[in-house]
Amino acid sequence: MKESWDLIVAGAGPAGCALAGKVARRGAKVLLLEKEQEPGLGRDWVVDVARGTFEDAEVPEPSPAARWNEPASTVLVSSDTAHVIELPPSPLLPVRNGLYVGELADWAVAGGARLRAGCTAKGAVVERDAVRGVTFSGRDGKEYTAEGPLVADCTGMPGVLRRSTPGAWGMAAPVGETETVLARREVWKIDRKAARKEVEAGRASDGRRVDRAGAYGVYSIQTCYLDIKGGFVDVLVGVKPGSGRKGADGLFEEYMAGLPYATEKIFGDGGPIPIRRLLSSPVCDGMLVLGDSACQVVPAHGSGTASALLAADLAAGTVLEALRRDEYGRAVLWEYAHAFMSGRGAVLAYYDVLRLHTDNITVRDLDRLIEKGVLDADLVYSGLLPEPPALRPSRLARQAYRGLASPLQLIGFSLAGLKAERTRRHYRRYPESWSPESFASWEQRIP
Ligand SMILES: Cc1cc2nc3c(=O)[nH]c(=O)nc-3n(C[C@H](O)[C@H](O)[C@H](O)COP(=O)(O)OP(=O)(O)OC[C@H]3O[C@@H](n4cnc5c(N)ncnc54)[C@H](O)[C@@H]3O)c2cc1C
């Protein structure tokens, strides 16, 4: 059975719901496909999102029910917990991803988008070198085709539509194991008496979030936020596949088994996050790629919610313009590509160079960076937001000199900072308009 739409969006996560809602609200006929039985199902982890994001992306703020508790204070500690950096009040708002995605999906539907949950996108329909629709399996298990001049791949990590396009288009790049982080974040009820005992014994802190960097390898995090009055503990484990031997789920279980006060799970889930460099071109004729599917994630720590919402805002403007002009080629969709890549994309690419540099350092080096104050509150927060780095090469060199004794490490760290800055500037010069020549020339010159 074939159906016709102005825009078909595959994946009702933050990117897909925001895009579908924005475009439908302007009167376009939008289909939103989601493989789960409802949007947000199985994805109820807490995401920390920079506070201004919802306003900047012009999407509804999370309702009070979709917000999560904020710790009174946050510290970053070294892997051996010997060194502690006190962080100023957090610029991030904790949000329950599953509940917020449900709210965004309701907003999209109220705006006129047609949501089909329980429908799995199988691939892009490609005709005459352009995407013209999506094939999907319905709730009844039958195969369907939805046709339309514009398609958006918002399927997250699997990138189902972009991965089905011809290799020559340059959009089908896989996400390798080393470019993935596995994360699990759950909130558990606690036995308050047992928790107080742990605090008295100095084995836990009350009301304070403790982020332990390098707990399971250099690119890993273990976060614990105990709130005795609130009656919960909020735990996150993030690890690269292989580096933690047991994966995020096994390590998470092991960590929870060591918390004598944690009694039962309240909510939480886990999944993979792509941390590779963002796709060089997130558009082709008839298709836009957004969010995790385009690897628009802060590579240094795997945060992608803000990017997904901001990309949706930019993409919505471009989609509406394409519909108005009745032109759907890459040249028209390039407006979104240019706006994202030369703005937020440049900052993501900067942090990708730093992420790659962590492959060359050890947990001991990371501990020293924290001990010597090279990794300080400014640097941590500029990475979290993310914003153009507080880390200028000269400052980096000075700090690295304080933190790293080995001249080789010092040189490596400074070079990584310089390369990151060069990369950021290169992305700022992303071609303003599409031509195969200008894009190829830009891509070849990526530092
Ligand atoms: C445990 C954990 C903690 C995290 N913490 C943070 C954080 O603190 N801050 C932050 O910014 N980010 C965080 N992230 C990452 C963040 O959740 C993602 O970057 C963000 O959700 C990306 O949004 P998206 O819309 O691009 O993709 P997704 O959220 O992955 O949504 C994709 C949607 O597409 C659907 N789908 C997939 N395949 C198909 C198909 N074939 N057909 C139809 N539908 C399909 C999925 O079911 C899903 O609903 C965390 C991730 C995890 C796993």
The ligand as a MOL file (V3000), in Angstrom:
LIG
                    3D

  0  0  0     0  0            999 V3000
M  V30 BEGIN CTAB
M  V30 COUNTS 53 58 0 0 0
M  V30 BEGIN ATOM
M  V30 1 C 22.0550 6.1450 29.2990 0
M  V30 2 C 22.1570 7.3630 28.4300 0
M  V30 3 C 22.3980 8.5880 29.0030 0
M  V30 4 C 22.4660 9.7320 28.2130 0
M  V30 5 N 22.6960 10.9340 28.8160 0
M  V30 6 C 22.6830 12.0500 28.0840 0
M  V30 7 C 22.8290 13.3220 28.7040 0
M  V30 8 O 23.0120 13.4320 29.9240 0
M  V30 9 N 22.7670 14.4320 27.9190 0
M  V30 10 C 22.5680 14.3430 26.5660 0
M  V30 11 O 22.4950 15.3880 25.8980 0
M  V30 12 N 22.4570 13.1570 25.9560 0
M  V30 13 C 22.5090 12.0010 26.6650 0
M  V30 14 N 22.3600 10.7880 26.0420 0
M  V30 15 C 22.2430 10.7520 24.5840 0
M  V30 16 C 20.8480 11.1950 24.1130 0
M  V30 17 O 19.8620 10.3730 24.7060 0
M  V30 18 C 20.7940 11.0900 22.5900 0
M  V30 19 O 21.8690 11.8040 22.0380 0
M  V30 20 C 19.4910 11.6640 22.0310 0
M  V30 21 O 18.4110 10.9040 22.5200 0
M  V30 22 C 19.4940 11.6320 20.5090 0
M  V30 23 O 18.2220 11.9580 20.0150 0
M  V30 24 P 17.7650 11.4450 18.5720 0
M  V30 25 O 16.3770 11.9060 18.3930 0
M  V30 26 O 18.7860 11.8050 17.5650 0
M  V30 27 O 17.8280 9.8530 18.6400 0
M  V30 28 P 17.1460 8.8280 19.6330 0
M  V30 29 O 16.8600 9.4190 20.9470 0
M  V30 30 O 18.0170 7.6150 19.5960 0
M  V30 31 O 15.7450 8.4980 18.9600 0
M  V30 32 C 15.6560 7.6520 17.8390 0
M  V30 33 C 14.2470 7.1130 17.7700 0
M  V30 34 O 14.1350 6.3540 16.5640 0
M  V30 35 C 13.5050 5.1260 16.8450 0
M  V30 36 N 13.9310 4.1710 15.8250 0
M  V30 37 C 15.1270 3.5280 15.7070 0
M  V30 38 N 15.1360 2.7470 14.6170 0
M  V30 39 C 13.9360 2.9140 14.0210 0
M  V30 40 C 13.3420 2.3740 12.8460 0
M  V30 41 N 13.9990 1.5060 12.0640 0
M  V30 42 N 12.0890 2.7640 12.5200 0
M  V30 43 C 11.3960 3.6400 13.2940 0
M  V30 44 N 11.8980 4.1580 14.4380 0
M  V30 45 C 13.1650 3.8160 14.7750 0
M  V30 46 C 13.9610 4.7740 18.2550 0
M  V30 47 O 13.0950 3.8500 18.8730 0
M  V30 48 C 13.9230 6.1590 18.9050 0
M  V30 49 O 12.6550 6.4480 19.4160 0
M  V30 50 C 22.3170 9.6190 26.8050 0
M  V30 51 C 22.1060 8.3810 26.2090 0
M  V30 52 C 22.0300 7.2500 27.0160 0
M  V30 53 C 21.8050 5.9190 26.3600 0
M  V30 END ATOM
M  V30 BEGIN BOND
M  V30 1 1 1 2
M  V30 2 1 2 3
M  V30 3 2 2 52
M  V30 4 2 3 4
M  V30 5 1 4 5
M  V30 6 1 4 50
M  V30 7 2 5 6
M  V30 8 1 6 7
M  V30 9 1 6 13
M  V30 10 2 7 8
M  V30 11 1 7 9
M  V30 12 1 9 10
M  V30 13 2 10 11
M  V30 14 1 10 12
M  V30 15 2 12 13
M  V30 16 1 13 14
M  V30 17 1 14 15
M  V30 18 1 14 50
M  V30 19 1 15 16
M  V30 20 1 16 17
M  V30 21 1 16 18
M  V30 22 1 18 19
M  V30 23 1 18 20
M  V30 24 1 20 21
M  V30 25 1 20 22
M  V30 26 1 22 23
M  V30 27 1 23 24
M  V30 28 2 24 25
M  V30 29 1 24 26
M  V30 30 1 24 27
M  V30 31 1 27 28
M  V30 32 2 28 29
M  V30 33 1 28 30
M  V30 34 1 28 31
M  V30 35 1 31 32
M  V30 36 1 32 33
M  V30 37 1 33 34
M  V30 38 1 33 48
M  V30 39 1 34 35
M  V30 40 1 35 36
M  V30 41 1 35 46
M  V30 42 1 36 37
M  V30 43 1 36 45
M  V30 44 2 37 38
M  V30 45 1 38 39
M  V30 46 1 39 40
M  V30 47 2 39 45
M  V30 48 1 40 41
M  V30 49 2 40 42
M  V30 50 1 42 43
M  V30 51 2 43 44
M  V30 52 1 44 45
M  V30 53 1 46 47
M  V30 54 1 46 48
M  V30 55 1 48 49
M  V30 56 2 50 51
M  V30 57 1 51 52
M  V30 58 1 52 53
M  V30 END BOND
M  V30 END CTAB
M  END
